[in-house]
């Protein structure tokens, strides 16, 4: 790592401030060439005597000042990367930042690769690999839930768990080795059953981590909310209302929506895939039939089903619930157009039947927006009621792989122990498991693996 790297570390686009970051052995030399304070170039002595201090100065290109900036120098090894590192805080004009970055390159810096600053921090022992991966997740989190899980990992949750696994495995290994080395001595060792119980406990911890992580990953993925019902119940109107634009065609002609239409929205930080489906009805139109079948598949796989019914019609509640009983459970029944509901519409009967069929009943009007705030609150509740990060740890793909290997090693060790194999045999599985624990936090020297991990980062991080 003899090269000095530079990159834009703030988001692309206009802003009040844009930060350029430089790391490497030539950081001070580059800064001296382009920075002046009171028309006097900064010196080695001045920069070294003002570590981690905001220095107001001018940024120059070919002896021409291009911006008034704030400069900060972080001497290695007490920096993010473990090397000499500097930040140049400029005004956040993209054209200006691009020009200033070019000046850094002209004066000796190389363009940073994706994640190269964090990769250097890892290679210089400033962070372990689990913390590095958590930083990437922290930056890219699309919901509060995912952010909470990333924050736990940034503050060492994976490291704590891997340390516990390592401690438990070393304890098992030590007991096994003692039995092997001192088998002829008059010493008392734990029983086979006690050892088996300890192995099972570590195995169960791995199994829980795997299950919880997969559950967390599923919850992070976009939750699908499907609008389902007969033609002209207002599905497209509700779709347009929820996404805030005219995405679905609205018409009184049945069969206008012939296939499902999907849009991605965010509901208070919850990523949602909202789907407007074709109206369900009997039709001889083959294309419309295909759209209806696709719509049925979408609603069957949805996280939340919003089943719309037209309250301006004299729809028999019992018949409606019987007709849709296969899909109605755990859904929200939306009586739309409630501002102009039929005189025979019996809200109490719909409510009672909804409870019997284990679903919810709500009344809305896409025209007056009556009931829409309550619907949004209900959606948030449904999509977040299982989302607690208190007891769940999110494993990245690489970490999950190693935990699965440990689980497999322990499973094999338990099987060997149960069949009467000597400790010399099943201790090898414990050794394999310990090697996998080391991989979790970063005993990794394979450049291809490291490249794959850090390629997921943005440039400048």
C-alpha positions as CSV (number, residue, x, y, z in Angstrom):
1,X,0.0,0.0,0.0
2,X,2.7,2.5,-1.1
3,X,0.3,4.4,-3.3
4,X,-1.7,7.4,-2.1
5,X,-5.4,7.3,-3.0
6,X,-8.0,10.0,-3.3
7,X,-11.8,10.0,-3.9
8,X,-15.0,12.0,-3.3
9,X,-16.4,10.8,0.0
10,X,-19.8,12.6,0.0
11,X,-22.7,11.8,-2.3
12,X,-22.7,12.9,-5.9
13,X,-24.8,16.0,-6.6
14,X,-25.0,19.6,-5.3
15,X,-24.7,20.2,-1.6
16,X,-23.5,22.6,1.0
17,X,-20.2,20.7,1.4
18,X,-18.3,18.1,-0.6
19,X,-15.5,16.2,1.0
20,X,-12.4,14.8,-0.8
21,X,-10.5,12.2,1.1
22,X,-6.8,11.3,0.6
23,X,-4.9,8.4,2.3
24,X,-1.3,7.2,2.0
25,X,2.3,8.1,2.6
26,X,2.3,11.1,0.2
27,X,-0.7,12.8,1.8
28,X,1.2,15.7,3.4
29,X,3.3,16.2,0.2
30,X,0.2,16.5,-1.9
31,X,-1.4,18.9,0.5
32,X,1.6,21.2,0.6
33,X,1.5,21.6,-3.2
34,X,-2.1,22.8,-3.4
35,X,-2.9,24.5,0.0
36,X,-2.1,28.0,1.1
37,X,-3.0,29.9,4.3
38,X,-2.7,33.7,4.0
39,X,-1.0,33.3,0.7
40,X,1.6,31.1,2.3
41,X,2.0,27.4,1.4
42,X,1.3,25.0,4.3
43,X,4.5,23.3,5.6
44,X,5.2,19.8,7.0
45,X,5.8,21.3,10.4
46,X,2.5,23.3,10.4
47,X,0.4,20.3,9.2
48,X,2.1,17.9,11.7
49,X,1.6,20.4,14.6
50,X,-2.1,20.7,13.9
51,X,-3.4,17.1,13.7
52,X,-7.2,16.6,13.7
53,X,-7.6,20.4,13.6
54,X,-9.9,22.3,11.2
55,X,-7.6,24.5,9.1
56,X,-9.2,27.2,7.0
57,X,-7.1,27.7,3.8
58,X,-7.3,28.1,0.0
59,X,-7.2,25.3,-2.5
60,X,-5.0,26.0,-5.5
61,X,-4.8,24.8,-9.1
62,X,-1.6,25.9,-10.9
63,X,-1.2,28.7,-8.5
64,X,-4.8,29.9,-9.0
65,X,-7.1,29.7,-6.0
66,X,-10.3,27.7,-6.8
67,X,-12.0,27.5,-3.4
68,X,-11.8,28.5,0.3
69,X,-11.8,25.2,2.2
70,X,-11.4,23.5,5.6
71,X,-8.5,21.0,5.7
72,X,-8.1,18.3,8.3
73,X,-5.1,16.0,8.7
74,X,-5.2,12.7,10.6
75,X,-1.7,11.2,11.1
76,X,-1.3,7.5,10.9
77,X,-1.7,5.1,12.6
78,X,-4.4,7.1,14.4
79,X,-6.7,7.5,11.4
80,X,-9.5,5.6,9.8
81,X,-7.2,3.8,7.4
82,X,-4.2,3.6,9.8
83,X,-2.2,5.7,7.3
84,X,-1.8,9.5,7.0
85,X,-5.2,10.6,5.9
86,X,-6.6,14.1,5.0
87,X,-10.0,15.5,4.3
88,X,-10.6,18.5,2.1
89,X,-14.0,20.1,2.8
90,X,-15.0,22.2,-0.3
91,X,-18.2,23.8,-1.3
92,X,-20.5,21.1,-2.7
93,X,-20.6,22.1,-6.4
94,X,-20.1,18.9,-8.5
95,X,-18.1,20.7,-11.1
96,X,-15.8,22.2,-8.5
97,X,-15.3,18.9,-6.7
98,X,-14.5,17.1,-10.0
99,X,-11.9,19.8,-10.8
100,X,-10.4,19.6,-7.3
101,X,-10.2,15.8,-7.4
102,X,-8.3,16.2,-10.7
103,X,-5.8,18.5,-9.0
104,X,-5.2,15.8,-6.4
105,X,-4.5,13.3,-9.1
106,X,-2.2,15.6,-11.0
107,X,-0.2,16.1,-7.8
108,X,0.4,12.4,-7.1
109,X,-2.7,10.7,-5.8
110,X,-4.3,7.7,-7.5
111,X,-8.1,7.2,-7.9
112,X,-9.4,5.0,-5.1
113,X,-11.1,1.8,-5.9
114,X,-14.5,0.9,-4.4
115,X,-14.1,0.4,-0.7
116,X,-10.4,0.9,-0.8
117,X,-10.3,3.2,2.3
118,X,-12.1,0.6,4.4
119,X,-10.0,-2.2,2.9
120,X,-6.9,-0.3,4.1
121,X,-8.4,0.1,7.5
122,X,-8.9,-3.6,7.6
123,X,-5.4,-4.5,6.3
124,X,-3.9,-2.1,8.8
125,X,-5.8,-3.7,11.7
126,X,-8.1,-0.8,12.5
127,X,-11.2,-2.8,12.1
128,X,-12.1,-6.5,11.6
129,X,-13.8,-7.9,8.5
130,X,-17.2,-8.2,10.2
131,X,-17.1,-4.5,11.1
132,X,-16.0,-3.5,7.6
133,X,-19.0,-5.4,6.1
134,X,-21.3,-3.8,8.6
135,X,-20.1,-0.3,7.5
136,X,-21.2,-1.1,3.9
137,X,-24.6,-2.3,5.1
138,X,-24.9,0.8,7.3
139,X,-24.4,3.1,4.3
140,X,-26.8,1.2,2.0
141,X,-29.6,0.5,4.5
142,X,-33.1,1.1,2.9
143,X,-35.2,0.9,6.1
144,X,-35.0,1.7,9.8
145,X,-35.0,-2.0,10.5
146,X,-32.0,-2.8,8.3
147,X,-30.2,0.3,9.8
148,X,-30.7,-1.0,13.3
149,X,-29.2,-4.4,12.3
150,X,-26.3,-2.7,10.6
151,X,-25.6,-0.5,13.7
152,X,-25.5,-3.6,15.9
153,X,-22.8,-5.1,13.7
154,X,-20.8,-1.9,13.4
155,X,-20.6,-1.9,17.2
156,X,-19.3,-5.5,17.3
157,X,-22.3,-7.8,17.6
158,X,-20.8,-10.3,15.1
159,X,-17.5,-10.1,16.8
160,X,-19.0,-10.8,20.2
161,X,-20.9,-13.9,18.9
162,X,-17.9,-15.3,17.1
163,X,-15.8,-14.8,20.3
164,X,-18.4,-16.8,22.2
165,X,-18.3,-19.5,19.6
166,X,-14.5,-19.6,19.7
167,X,-14.5,-19.7,23.5
168,X,-17.0,-22.6,23.6
169,X,-15.2,-24.5,20.9
170,X,-11.8,-24.0,22.6
171,X,-13.3,-25.3,25.9
172,X,-14.5,-28.4,24.1
173,X,-11.2,-28.9,22.4
174,X,-9.3,-28.5,25.6
175,X,-11.4,-31.1,27.4
176,X,-11.0,-33.5,24.5
177,X,-7.2,-33.0,24.3
178,X,-6.9,-33.4,28.1
179,X,-8.6,-36.8,27.8
180,X,-6.4,-37.8,24.9
181,X,-3.1,-36.7,26.6
182,X,-3.9,-38.0,30.1
183,X,-6.1,-41.0,29.4
184,X,-3.7,-43.3,31.4
185,X,-3.8,-41.0,34.4
186,X,-6.2,-41.3,37.3
187,X,-8.2,-38.2,36.4
188,X,-11.9,-37.5,36.1
189,X,-13.2,-36.0,32.8
190,X,-16.7,-35.0,31.8
191,X,-19.0,-37.7,30.7
192,X,-19.8,-38.4,27.1
193,X,-23.3,-37.2,27.7
194,X,-22.1,-33.9,29.2
195,X,-19.8,-33.4,26.3
196,X,-22.6,-34.1,23.9
197,X,-24.8,-31.6,25.6
198,X,-22.1,-28.9,25.2
199,X,-21.7,-29.7,21.5
200,X,-25.4,-29.6,21.0
201,X,-25.6,-26.2,22.7
202,X,-23.0,-24.7,20.4
203,X,-24.7,-26.3,17.4
204,X,-28.1,-24.8,18.5
205,X,-26.5,-21.4,18.7
206,X,-25.3,-21.7,15.1
207,X,-28.7,-22.9,14.0
208,X,-30.4,-20.0,15.6
209,X,-28.0,-17.5,14.0
210,X,-28.7,-19.0,10.6
211,X,-32.4,-19.0,11.0
212,X,-32.6,-15.5,12.5
213,X,-30.3,-14.1,9.8
214,X,-32.5,-15.6,7.0
215,X,-35.6,-14.2,8.7
216,X,-34.0,-10.8,8.9
217,X,-32.9,-10.9,5.3
218,X,-36.5,-11.7,4.2
219,X,-37.9,-8.9,6.2
220,X,-35.3,-6.5,4.7
221,X,-36.4,-7.4,1.2
222,X,-39.3,-5.3,-0.2
223,X,-42.6,-6.2,1.4
224,X,-45.2,-6.9,-1.3
225,X,-48.6,-5.2,-1.0
226,X,-51.1,-6.4,-3.6
227,X,-54.4,-4.7,-4.5
228,X,-56.9,-7.4,-5.5
229,X,-60.6,-7.5,-6.3
230,X,-63.2,-7.3,-9.0
231,X,-63.1,-4.8,-11.9
232,X,-64.0,-1.1,-11.1
233,X,-63.6,-1.5,-7.3
234,X,-61.0,1.3,-7.3
235,X,-57.7,-0.6,-7.2
236,X,-56.0,1.6,-9.8
237,X,-57.3,4.8,-8.1
238,X,-55.9,3.5,-4.8
239,X,-52.6,2.6,-6.5
240,X,-52.2,6.1,-7.9
241,X,-53.2,7.7,-4.6
242,X,-50.6,5.7,-2.6
243,X,-47.7,6.3,-5.0
244,X,-48.6,9.9,-5.6
245,X,-48.8,9.8,-9.4
246,X,-51.0,8.5,-12.2
247,X,-49.4,5.1,-12.8
248,X,-52.5,2.9,-13.4
249,X,-55.1,3.7,-16.0
250,X,-58.5,4.5,-14.5
251,X,-61.6,3.7,-16.4
252,X,-65.2,2.6,-15.9
253,X,-64.7,0.0,-18.6
254,X,-64.1,-3.4,-17.0
255,X,-60.8,-5.1,-17.9
256,X,-58.8,-1.9,-18.3
257,X,-55.9,-3.4,-16.2
258,X,-55.0,-6.6,-18.1
259,X,-51.8,-7.4,-16.2
260,X,-50.4,-6.5,-12.8
261,X,-48.5,-3.2,-12.4
262,X,-45.8,-2.9,-9.8
263,X,-44.2,0.2,-8.2
264,X,-41.6,0.6,-5.5
265,X,-42.5,3.1,-2.7
266,X,-41.2,3.9,0.8
267,X,-43.6,4.0,3.7
268,X,-41.9,5.7,6.7
269,X,-38.6,4.0,5.7
270,X,-40.2,0.6,4.9
271,X,-39.5,-0.4,1.3
272,X,-42.7,-1.6,-0.3
273,X,-43.5,-3.2,-3.7
274,X,-47.0,-2.1,-4.4
275,X,-48.9,-4.2,-7.0
276,X,-52.1,-3.2,-8.8
277,X,-53.7,-6.4,-10.3
278,X,-56.2,-7.1,-13.1
279,X,-59.8,-7.1,-12.0
280,X,-61.0,-10.7,-11.2
281,X,-64.0,-11.7,-13.4
282,X,-65.2,-14.3,-15.9
283,X,-64.0,-13.3,-19.4
284,X,-63.5,-14.9,-22.8
285,X,-60.6,-12.6,-23.6
286,X,-57.5,-14.8,-23.5
287,X,-55.1,-11.9,-22.8
288,X,-57.2,-10.7,-19.9
289,X,-57.4,-14.3,-18.6
290,X,-53.6,-14.5,-18.6
291,X,-53.5,-11.2,-16.7
292,X,-56.0,-12.5,-14.1
293,X,-54.0,-15.7,-13.6
294,X,-50.8,-13.6,-13.0
295,X,-52.7,-11.4,-10.6
296,X,-53.8,-14.5,-8.6
297,X,-50.2,-15.6,-8.3
298,X,-49.1,-12.2,-7.1
299,X,-51.8,-12.0,-4.4
300,X,-50.9,-15.6,-3.3
301,X,-47.3,-14.6,-2.7
302,X,-48.0,-11.1,-1.1
303,X,-47.0,-10.1,2.4
304,X,-50.1,-8.0,2.6
305,X,-53.3,-8.4,0.6
306,X,-55.7,-5.4,0.1
307,X,-59.0,-6.8,-1.2
308,X,-61.2,-4.1,-2.6
309,X,-65.0,-4.1,-2.8
310,X,-67.3,-1.5,-4.3
311,X,-69.6,-0.2,-1.5
312,X,-71.8,1.6,-4.0
313,X,-73.1,-1.9,-5.1
314,X,-75.5,-4.1,-3.2
315,X,-72.9,-6.8,-2.6
316,X,-73.9,-9.7,-0.4
317,X,-71.3,-9.9,2.3
318,X,-71.7,-13.7,3.0
319,X,-71.4,-14.5,-0.7
320,X,-68.3,-12.3,-1.1
321,X,-66.5,-14.0,1.8
322,X,-67.5,-17.5,0.6
323,X,-66.3,-16.7,-2.9
324,X,-62.9,-15.4,-1.8
325,X,-62.4,-17.6,1.3
326,X,-59.1,-19.1,-0.2
327,X,-57.4,-15.7,-0.3
328,X,-59.2,-13.7,2.3
329,X,-57.5,-14.9,5.5
330,X,-55.1,-12.3,7.0
331,X,-56.0,-9.8,4.4
332,X,-57.5,-6.3,4.7
333,X,-61.0,-5.9,3.2
334,X,-61.3,-2.3,1.9
335,X,-64.9,-1.1,1.2
336,X,-64.1,1.7,-1.3
337,X,-66.3,4.6,-2.4
338,X,-67.7,4.8,1.1
339,X,-68.6,8.5,0.4
340,X,-71.4,7.2,-1.9
341,X,-72.1,3.8,-0.4
342,X,-75.3,1.8,-1.2
343,X,-78.2,2.3,1.2
344,X,-78.2,-1.4,1.8
345,X,-74.5,-1.6,2.7
346,X,-74.3,-3.2,6.2
347,X,-70.9,-2.2,7.7
348,X,-71.6,-4.2,10.9
349,X,-72.2,-7.4,8.9
350,X,-69.0,-6.9,7.0
351,X,-67.1,-6.3,10.3
352,X,-68.5,-9.5,11.9
353,X,-67.7,-11.7,8.9
354,X,-64.2,-10.2,8.7
355,X,-63.5,-11.3,12.3
356,X,-64.9,-14.8,11.5
357,X,-62.6,-15.1,8.5
358,X,-59.6,-13.8,10.5
359,X,-59.1,-10.6,8.4
360,X,-59.7,-6.9,8.9
361,X,-62.4,-4.6,7.5
362,X,-61.8,-0.9,6.7
363,X,-63.8,1.7,4.8
364,X,-62.1,4.2,2.5
365,X,-62.8,6.7,-0.3
366,X,-60.1,7.3,-2.9
367,X,-62.1,10.3,-4.0
368,X,-62.3,12.1,-0.6
369,X,-59.2,10.3,0.9
370,X,-61.4,9.3,3.9
371,X,-59.8,6.3,5.7
372,X,-56.5,6.6,3.8
373,X,-54.4,7.7,6.9
374,X,-55.9,4.8,8.9
375,X,-55.0,2.4,6.0
376,X,-51.4,3.6,5.9
377,X,-51.1,3.1,9.7
378,X,-52.5,-0.4,9.4
379,X,-50.0,-1.2,6.6
380,X,-47.1,0.0,8.7
381,X,-48.3,-2.1,11.6
382,X,-48.6,-5.2,9.4
383,X,-45.2,-4.7,7.8
384,X,-43.4,-4.0,11.1
385,X,-45.1,-6.1,13.7
386,X,-42.5,-8.8,13.4
387,X,-39.6,-6.5,12.8
388,X,-37.7,-6.4,16.0
389,X,-33.9,-6.4,15.8
390,X,-33.5,-6.9,19.6
391,X,-32.6,-10.6,19.4
392,X,-31.7,-10.9,15.8
393,X,-28.3,-10.6,14.1
394,X,-28.0,-10.1,10.4
395,X,-25.2,-12.2,8.8
396,X,-23.6,-11.2,5.5
397,X,-23.4,-13.9,2.9
398,X,-19.8,-14.7,3.7
399,X,-20.4,-14.9,7.5
400,X,-23.5,-17.0,6.9
401,X,-21.4,-19.5,4.9
402,X,-18.9,-19.9,7.8
403,X,-21.6,-20.3,10.4
404,X,-23.2,-23.0,8.3
405,X,-19.8,-24.8,8.0
406,X,-19.4,-24.6,11.8
407,X,-22.9,-26.1,12.2
408,X,-22.0,-28.9,9.8
409,X,-18.7,-29.6,11.6
410,X,-20.5,-29.8,15.0
411,X,-23.2,-32.0,13.5
412,X,-20.5,-34.4,12.3
413,X,-18.7,-34.3,15.7
414,X,-22.0,-35.2,17.5
415,X,-22.6,-38.1,15.1
416,X,-19.1,-39.4,15.7
417,X,-19.4,-39.1,19.4
418,X,-22.8,-40.9,19.4
419,X,-21.3,-43.8,17.4
420,X,-18.5,-44.3,20.0
421,X,-15.7,-42.7,18.0
422,X,-12.6,-41.8,20.1
423,X,-11.9,-38.2,21.0
424,X,-8.9,-38.2,18.6
425,X,-11.4,-38.5,15.7
426,X,-14.2,-36.0,16.5
427,X,-11.7,-33.4,17.8
428,X,-10.8,-32.9,14.2
429,X,-14.3,-31.6,13.5
430,X,-13.9,-29.1,16.4
431,X,-10.6,-28.0,14.8
432,X,-12.3,-27.4,11.5
433,X,-15.0,-25.4,13.3
434,X,-12.4,-23.2,15.0
435,X,-10.8,-22.5,11.6
436,X,-14.2,-21.3,10.3
437,X,-14.6,-19.0,13.4
438,X,-11.3,-17.3,12.5
439,X,-12.6,-16.6,9.0
440,X,-15.7,-14.8,10.3
441,X,-13.8,-11.8,11.8
442,X,-11.1,-11.7,9.1
443,X,-8.3,-14.2,9.2
444,X,-8.5,-13.9,5.4
445,X,-5.6,-13.4,3.1
446,X,-7.2,-14.4,-0.2
447,X,-7.1,-11.3,-2.4
448,X,-10.0,-12.5,-4.5
449,X,-12.3,-12.8,-1.4
450,X,-11.2,-9.4,-0.1
451,X,-11.8,-7.9,-3.5
452,X,-15.3,-9.3,-3.7
453,X,-16.2,-8.0,-0.2
454,X,-14.9,-4.4,-0.7
455,X,-16.2,-4.1,-4.3
456,X,-19.7,-3.7,-2.8
457,X,-18.7,-0.4,-1.2
458,X,-19.0,3.0,-2.8
459,X,-15.9,4.9,-4.0
460,X,-14.6,7.1,-1.2
461,X,-15.5,4.6,1.5
